[in-house]
Amino acid sequence: MIWLIDIRPFEPEDTRAVIELEEEIFHEPSPILYSMIERYPIDGFYVAECDGVVCGYLIGVVLMDEARILLLGVKQEYRRKTIGSMLANYFIESVRRITNMVRLEVRSSNLAAQTFYFKMGFRFVGIINGYYKNGESAYVMIKPLDQLTLFL
Ligand SMILES: CC(C)(COP(=O)(O)OP(=O)(O)OC[C@H]1O[C@@H](n2cnc3c(N)ncnc32)[C@H](O)[C@@H]1OP(=O)(O)O)[C@@H](O)C(=O)NCCC(=O)NCCS
């Protein structure tokens, strides 16, 4: 099946679809998501639309000179079709000129996301013990951009 995929900034009309997607994927509402919705219009909040259906979203921010991916999710039945890569690349290209790196935290148990980010050029640079509410650790991953080379 071939979909028409559009990556675009979040619009208020996407609110319900994005909240439903967040609950479906992460099983708990994220305060980050609600605060980004309330702060509309805001940079770094993108959705993927597949044949008119919101099938993924990404929330990223730039703090000082470091860009961070805070949330990324693709609806189950749309995975492994490059939508996650398209969302991540859209954000990375939007910050490339203003930052040297993109950073993120990923659950130590989330092998799928780690594999995905590694394929996107992110590398493991550390671990934060007890980062998540349930006590789980986070791996810190960084993707260096044009001016930065990691000693890894
Ligand atoms: C992680 C996630 C966003 C990836 O989205 P996606 O649209 O499926 O990713 P892509 O199709 O662009 O995948 C690109 C590559 O990443 C790797 N990859 C993606 N999902 C993978 C998985 N489940 N297992 C192993 N490798 C995977 C593959 O190398 C894939 O290329 P391939 O399909 O040619 O083998 C999606 O699985 C998801 O929403 N997961 C739940 C939420 C989550 O964990 N978010 C990240 C933490 S915030």
The ligand as an SDF file (V2000), in Angstrom:
LIG
                    3D

 48 50  0  0  0  0  0  0  0  0999 V2000
   10.6970    4.2270   17.1620 C   0  0  0  0  0  0  0  0  0  0  0  0
    9.6290    4.5630   16.1090 C   0  0  0  0  0  0  0  0  0  0  0  0
    9.2780    6.0410   16.1840 C   0  0  0  0  0  0  0  0  0  0  0  0
   10.2010    4.2540   14.7110 C   0  0  0  0  0  0  0  0  0  0  0  0
    9.2640    4.6950   13.7320 O   0  0  0  0  0  0  0  0  0  0  0  0
    9.1690    3.9860   12.3000 P   0  0  0  0  0  0  0  0  0  0  0  0
    8.3210    4.8380   11.4310 O   0  0  0  0  0  0  0  0  0  0  0  0
    8.7390    2.5850   12.4520 O   0  0  0  0  0  0  0  0  0  0  0  0
   10.6840    4.0250   11.8290 O   0  0  0  0  0  0  0  0  0  0  0  0
   11.2990    3.8480   10.3580 P   0  0  0  0  0  0  0  0  0  0  0  0
   10.3510    3.0880    9.4860 O   0  0  0  0  0  0  0  0  0  0  0  0
   11.7200    5.1830    9.8740 O   0  0  0  0  0  0  0  0  0  0  0  0
   12.5800    2.9340   10.6810 O   0  0  0  0  0  0  0  0  0  0  0  0
   13.8910    3.2320   10.2110 C   0  0  0  0  0  0  0  0  0  0  0  0
   14.8210    2.1290   10.6360 C   0  0  0  0  0  0  0  0  0  0  0  0
   14.9060    2.0850   12.0750 O   0  0  0  0  0  0  0  0  0  0  0  0
   15.0640    0.7100   12.4990 C   0  0  0  0  0  0  0  0  0  0  0  0
   13.8870    0.2760   13.2440 N   0  0  0  0  0  0  0  0  0  0  0  0
   12.6930    0.9100   13.3430 C   0  0  0  0  0  0  0  0  0  0  0  0
   11.8530    0.1880   14.1370 N   0  0  0  0  0  0  0  0  0  0  0  0
   12.5350   -0.9010   14.5290 C   0  0  0  0  0  0  0  0  0  0  0  0
   12.1960   -2.0260   15.3330 C   0  0  0  0  0  0  0  0  0  0  0  0
   10.9750   -2.1740   15.8920 N   0  0  0  0  0  0  0  0  0  0  0  0
   13.1310   -2.9870   15.5260 N   0  0  0  0  0  0  0  0  0  0  0  0
   14.3620   -2.8680   14.9700 C   0  0  0  0  0  0  0  0  0  0  0  0
   14.7400   -1.8260   14.1730 N   0  0  0  0  0  0  0  0  0  0  0  0
   13.8400   -0.8620   13.9590 C   0  0  0  0  0  0  0  0  0  0  0  0
   15.1750   -0.1160   11.2180 C   0  0  0  0  0  0  0  0  0  0  0  0
   16.5510   -0.1860   10.8720 O   0  0  0  0  0  0  0  0  0  0  0  0
   14.4000    0.7330   10.2240 C   0  0  0  0  0  0  0  0  0  0  0  0
   14.7820    0.5000    8.8890 O   0  0  0  0  0  0  0  0  0  0  0  0
   14.1560   -0.7820    8.0990 P   0  0  0  0  0  0  0  0  0  0  0  0
   12.6620   -0.7620    8.3250 O   0  0  0  0  0  0  0  0  0  0  0  0
   14.5610   -0.5240    6.6680 O   0  0  0  0  0  0  0  0  0  0  0  0
   14.8070   -1.9990    8.6900 O   0  0  0  0  0  0  0  0  0  0  0  0
    8.3500    3.6880   16.3030 C   0  0  0  0  0  0  0  0  0  0  0  0
    8.7380    2.3490   16.4170 O   0  0  0  0  0  0  0  0  0  0  0  0
    7.5140    4.0590   17.5290 C   0  0  0  0  0  0  0  0  0  0  0  0
    6.6450    4.9210   17.4720 O   0  0  0  0  0  0  0  0  0  0  0  0
    7.7560    3.3690   18.6620 N   0  0  0  0  0  0  0  0  0  0  0  0
    6.9980    3.6090   19.8920 C   0  0  0  0  0  0  0  0  0  0  0  0
    7.3200    4.9420   20.5190 C   0  0  0  0  0  0  0  0  0  0  0  0
    8.7990    5.0870   20.8250 C   0  0  0  0  0  0  0  0  0  0  0  0
    9.4470    4.1580   21.2950 O   0  0  0  0  0  0  0  0  0  0  0  0
    9.3250    6.2870   20.5610 N   0  0  0  0  0  0  0  0  0  0  0  0
   10.7370    6.5970   20.7360 C   0  0  0  0  0  0  0  0  0  0  0  0
   11.0640    6.9520   22.1240 C   0  0  0  0  0  0  0  0  0  0  0  0
   10.4480    8.5730   22.5270 S   0  0  0  0  0  0  0  0  0  0  0  0
  1  2  1  0
  2  3  1  0
  2  4  1  0
  2 36  1  0
  4  5  1  0
  5  6  1  0
  6  7  2  0
  6  8  1  0
  6  9  1  0
  9 10  1  0
 10 11  2  0
 10 12  1  0
 10 13  1  0
 13 14  1  0
 14 15  1  0
 15 16  1  0
 15 30  1  0
 16 17  1  0
 17 18  1  0
 17 28  1  0
 18 19  1  0
 18 27  1  0
 19 20  2  0
 20 21  1  0
 21 22  1  0
 21 27  2  0
 22 23  1  0
 22 24  2  0
 24 25  1  0
 25 26  2  0
 26 27  1  0
 28 29  1  0
 28 30  1  0
 30 31  1  0
 31 32  1  0
 32 33  2  0
 32 34  1  0
 32 35  1  0
 36 37  1  0
 36 38  1  0
 38 39  2  0
 38 40  1  0
 40 41  1  0
 41 42  1  0
 42 43  1  0
 43 44  2  0
 43 45  1  0
 45 46  1  0
 46 47  1  0
 47 48  1  0
M  END
$$$$
